[in-house]
Amino acid sequence: MIRIAICDDEESMSNRIRTMASAFFRGKNMETAILQFSGGEELLGYGGPIDILFLDIQMAGMDGMETAVKLREKGFRGFLIFITVLREMVFRSFEVQAYDYLVKPVEESRFEKTMERLLGSMLNAGEVSLLVQKGYESRIIALEDIVFCEIIDRKVYLHLTSGEVVDFYDRIERLEARLDDRFFRCHRSFLIHLKYLKSYKNNTAYLEDGSKIPVSRLRSKEFSGVILQYMRSR
């Protein structure tokens, strides 16, 4: 599921973006959940997960640039696309790591080009995030949000910092290859994020969320070395 938010105080433009975004991802066999907001204050009050945000720069009250700054300060890591009537405003977009901008009135061909590039970035975002596909649903999960991964009967369970558990089918070898060196496979059925390791004792890894993860005897010596190396690199 791709979670999209549109923040624009012009209802007709918001609806147009919604229609084009829905059609684009439907054509890719990807499901979307789309939310619409009429202002920056309303968007900031939402607080839920957003993968892609279309944000109007010029709005009554809190403008889009100020809204984007506050969102980034709150930890928003999604793809940000500005909607604007003034091209010169776009130069400030670098301050908030905007992915792109669309000039009003938004042309469908320009929109599709931007979305094709964005989708490519999403699919190749393995260094900082994981694209999880479950049937026709897709979701981007930041690696930083994964506490540990568990494999049960060919099914992967991602345990997130929020307490949510995301499941999908994959092999642990493939999953391990998609993660970076912040993760260690301590057991045939577990991969843990070293950042959330609280302590290690008697072949058990104790994580910050209270989880107790077994460490196999074959990997215990390597695990100790990996912990030391990780601590030195921080």
N, C-alpha and C positions, 0 to 999 in steps of 0.2 A: 504494500500500500504506500503510494507516494502522497505525503501530506503537504498540501499546498495552502498558502494563505494569500489573500489579495486584500491590500489595504489602500482604498481610494475613496475619496469623498464624493466622487462622481459615479453615481449608480450605474449609468449606462456603460461607462468604461469598465467598471468592475465586472459587470455581467459579460461584457465582450471577452475580457481576459479569461473569465471562468469557462466560457464556451470553447474558446480556442485551446486552452490547456486541457480540458476534458477530452476534446476530440483528438488532440495530439497523442496523449497517453493511451487512449482507447485504441488508436491505430497501432500502438506498440504492444497491445495485449497487457497493459499495466493498469491496475485499478488506482483510483485517486480518491482522496477525501479532501474536499475543498471548502475552506472557510472564508467568509468575506467580512471585512471590517471597514467601517466608515471613517476611522480616524486613528491617529497614533496612540492616543490614550487608551482607546478600546483594545487595540492590538496588544499593548504592553500589559493590560490587565488579563489577557488570556493565559499566558504562561505555559501552554501545552507545547508538544513537539511540532516543529515545522521543518520540512525538508527544503521547500522552495518558497520564497517570499517575493511577491510582486508588490512593490511599495511606491506609491505616488510621492513625488518630492514636494509638490505644492499642495498643501491641504490647510484648511482652516484649523486654528489652534496649533497644536504641535505639528510641525512640518515633518516630511519624510526623513530628512537628513538627521534631525534631532532624534527622531524615533529610532533610526538605524543605530546611532551612537549608543543609545540606552540599551537597545537589544544586544549589541555586541558586548557591552559591559556586563550584561546579565548572563552572558555565555552562549548566545545564539551562534551556532556553527553552520547553519544552513546556507543554501545558495540565495543570494540577494540580487534581485533584478529591479532596478529603478524604472519608474514610468514618469516621463517628464515632457513638458512643452518647451523647455529651455535647455538646449544642448550644453551651454556654458556651465550649467549647474553640475554636469556630469564629472567635471574635473575633481570635485570634492568627493566623488564616490570612492576614490582610492583610500580615503581615510577610514572607510568602514568595510573594506574588502568586498566591494560589490562585484558580482560576476559580469554583469552587462547592464545596458540600459535600453529602453524602448521609448521612442519619441511619439507622442500623440499627434495625430490619430494613428494608432498602432496598425501597421499593415500586416496582413496574415502571412505573407511570404517572409517578411522580416522576423516575425514571431517564430515561425517554424525553423528558420535558420538558427536563431538563438537557442531554441529548445533542442535541436539536434546536437549542437555543440555541448549544451549543458548535460544532456543525457550521456554523451560520451565521457564527460568529466565525471559524472556519477559512477559510470561503469568502471572507470579507471582510478577511482579514488581509494584504492586499497591501502595506500600508505597511511592515511589518517582515518579511514572509515571502511566499513564492510557493507557491501550491497547484498542483502539477503533476499533470495527469491523463493517463494513458496507458492507453487502453482502459478497463477497469473498475478499474484501479488508481489510487489517489490518494496523494500524498505532500506533506508540508509541508516546504519548504526555507527556512531563514532567509536573507534577502538578504545578511547579513553573511558567510555561508558560501560565497557564490558569488564566485570569482576572476574568471572571464570566461565569456561565452556565445558559442558558435560555431554558425553555421548551415551545414549541408551538405545539399543536396538536400531542402529543406523540413523537415529534421529539426534540432531544437535540441539542442545538447550543452552541459550546464551543468558546468563544471569547478569542483569544490569544493575548499575549503581542505584537506580530508582526503585529497585525491588521487582521490577517486571522481568518475566522470563519469556524469551522469544524462541520459538522452536521451528525447525525446518530440517529437511532431509539432506544429508551430506556425509562424506567420509571424513574422519578426523585428520587423515593425511592431507587431504585437499584443504581443509580449514586451516591447518597448521601452516601450510604454504602461503596462505593469504594474510596471515598475521605477521607482525614484525617481532623484533627481538625483545619487546617488552613482555612477551608471552613465553611461557615454558610448559612443555608437555611433561608433567610430573608423573603421569600414570597413563596407561593405555586408553583411559576413558576421560581424562581431564587435562585441560589447558588452563593455566592461571595467569592473570595479569600481575606481574611482579610488584607493581605499584601498590596493590591492595593486600600484599602479604604482611601480616602483623607479626607472626612468629613461626618458627619451625622446630618441631620437637617430636622425637619418637616416630619418624616416618609419617608425620602429619603436618600439613601446612594449615595454619590458622589465618583466616582472612579477616579483613576489617569489618565485613558484614556479618561476622559470626560463623561463617561456613568453615567446616573442617574437611580438608581435601586430602585423600591418601596420596602418599608419595611411594612409588614402588622401590624396592630395594635396589634394583638395577639402575635406577636413576637418582638415588639419594646422594651419591658422591658428586655427580655432575651438578645436581641441584644446588648443593652447598657452594660450589664454585661459581655458578651462575648468579646466585644471590650476592656474593661478594663483588663480582664484576659489575652487576647492576648498581649496587650501592656506591661503588667508586665513580661510576659514570654520571651519577646524579648531581 
